[in-house]
Amino acid sequence: MINTVTPMTKSTTSLQPDQATLPQSGDPLTTDSYDSAHMSKNIHINDNAESELAHGLDAQRELEDKPLEQELLDEDLVDDLEDDLDDEDSDDLIDDELVDIEVAHVDRDPAVNAVHVVDSSEAGLRIDKLAAKVFTEFSRAQLQNWINEDKLLVDGVSQRPKYRVKVGETLTLAATLEQHSEDLPENLLLQIVYEDDDVLVINKPVGMVVHPGAGNWTGTLVNALLYHYPQQKHLPRAGLVHRIDKDTSGLLLVGKSKAAQLHLTEQLKDKTVYRQYRCIAAGSVESLKRFRHINEPIGRHASMRTKMAVCSHGREAVTHLIEITRINDQYSLVDVQLETGRTHQIRVHLSHIGHPIVGDKVYGGRRQLRAGISDEQRQAVSSFPRQALHAFALGFVHPVTGEDLKVTAPMPEDIEQLIVALKDEGYEHAGYHPYDE
């Protein structure tokens, strides 16, 4: 049984949680089986928040017209960060990330001072390895930089990172934290689903870019985080653990301290972060059920370098279709669980099996339009302005308390309206209605 709890809510949109529950299924990889094995808390937010947040983003969306190539280069759909994690440890990935520290004036670079005396159990360790063990609030890459910059000394003497320490030697760290990036804080609306002292979960609206990049230096989620949480300027991407595409709505996980961000990043690397998406796919329930588990490698397209594709030289990519609900004979509502997080993974996999996501102009094309639908339904599909994909649920272990948490966010209004436009009489009889959330 799942216990529903009320999250702490610090929201620029003044949200209140509702008490809805997640649809269940008997499939071995469904949310039901995951809940019983991994999750103890289930958190939801107000359905009406989407329209409130969308109103505040109207002006921003007018600035979003940019070449498709740049959009694809800058804004990956799901968790491209995990691709990097597979290559290196999280410490190396986050490079020179810095500790989250309380300071009186966040505009000044805070000082770091720490001392450690080597004991007998630590003798013989390399200084960089020992530093990573005892100064856990900093990344290994940051500590190595400080060793090379003579800011981490052994008995007052500069040593190389490979130096092996001796019993009784004293490690002295005296450094200054610099701001992690030059991204500017902006007073933008944030829809906060869950918050405590260590973790933040945000429901990103469609149209908001996650982090600054070429053509999008302002108006991003990172800019908003830096405004509402200025102490997080010392964290990479203001604490974001993963990312989703501009035209995908839904949940994003943020660590509010260096230690929390690293812990959550390790969970992502270990594939223990539960990620569930909902989308509208072209195809019947019967046809989609033939592809419940998709295990096809994904890499850069051979000739179109801004696209991804299933290819032999790609990296492992595993997608599970955990629940498939009939909208009509030609379209289905699909609950998708990610086991890996490749760029555009859900979009590529569904396109590969011949059931693209409605509204996906890159991987869908005319295959989104199915025979046997009315003119009104055809117009609804062809005019839908973005991929009908929503990051619906996140499950993770709290980095400090060790509690299992699940956070959910309702379907946004535009996808709900698309469902209504496509549904026929059999849709509600199938046991799901978009407003049941």
Sequence and secondary structure as in RCSB ss.txt:
>XXXX:A:sequence
MINTVTPMTKSTTSLQPDQATLPQSGDPLTTDSYDSAHMSKNIHINDNAESELAHGLDAQRELEDKPLEQELLDE
DLVDDLEDDLDDEDSDDLIDDELVDIEVAHVDRDPAVNAVHVVDSSEAGLRIDKLAAKVFTEFSRAQLQNWINED
KLLVDGVSQRPKYRVKVGETLTLAATLEQHSEDLPENLLLQIVYEDDDVLVINKPVGMVVHPGAGNWTGTLVNAL
LYHYPQQKHLPRAGLVHRIDKDTSGLLLVGKSKAAQLHLTEQLKDKTVYRQYRCIAAGSVESLKRFRHINEPIGR
HASMRTKMAVCSHGREAVTHLIEITRINDQYSLVDVQLETGRTHQIRVHLSHIGHPIVGDKVYGGRRQLRAGISD
EQRQAVSSFPRQALHAFALGFVHPVTGEDLKVTAPMPEDIEQLIVALKDEGYEHAGYHPYDE
>XXXX:A:secstr
  EE       TT             STTSHHHHHHHH  EEE   TTHHHHHHHHTHHHHTT    HHHHHHH 
 SB HHHHHHHHS HHHHTTT       S TTS  EEEEEEE  GGGTT BHHHHHHHH TTS HHHHHHHHHTT
 EEETTB   TT B  TT EEEEEEE   S           EEEE SSEEEEEE TT  SS BTTBSSSSHHHHH
HHH GGGGGSGGGGB   B TT EEEEEEESSHHHHHHHHHHHHTT SEEEEEEEEES HHHHGGGSEEE  EEE
 SS TTSEEE TTSB  EEEEEEEEESSSSEEEEEEEESS  TTHHHHHHHHTT  BTT TTTTGGGG  TT  H
HHHHHHHT  S  EEEEEEEEE TTT  EEEEE    HHHHHHHHHH  HHHHHTT  GGG 
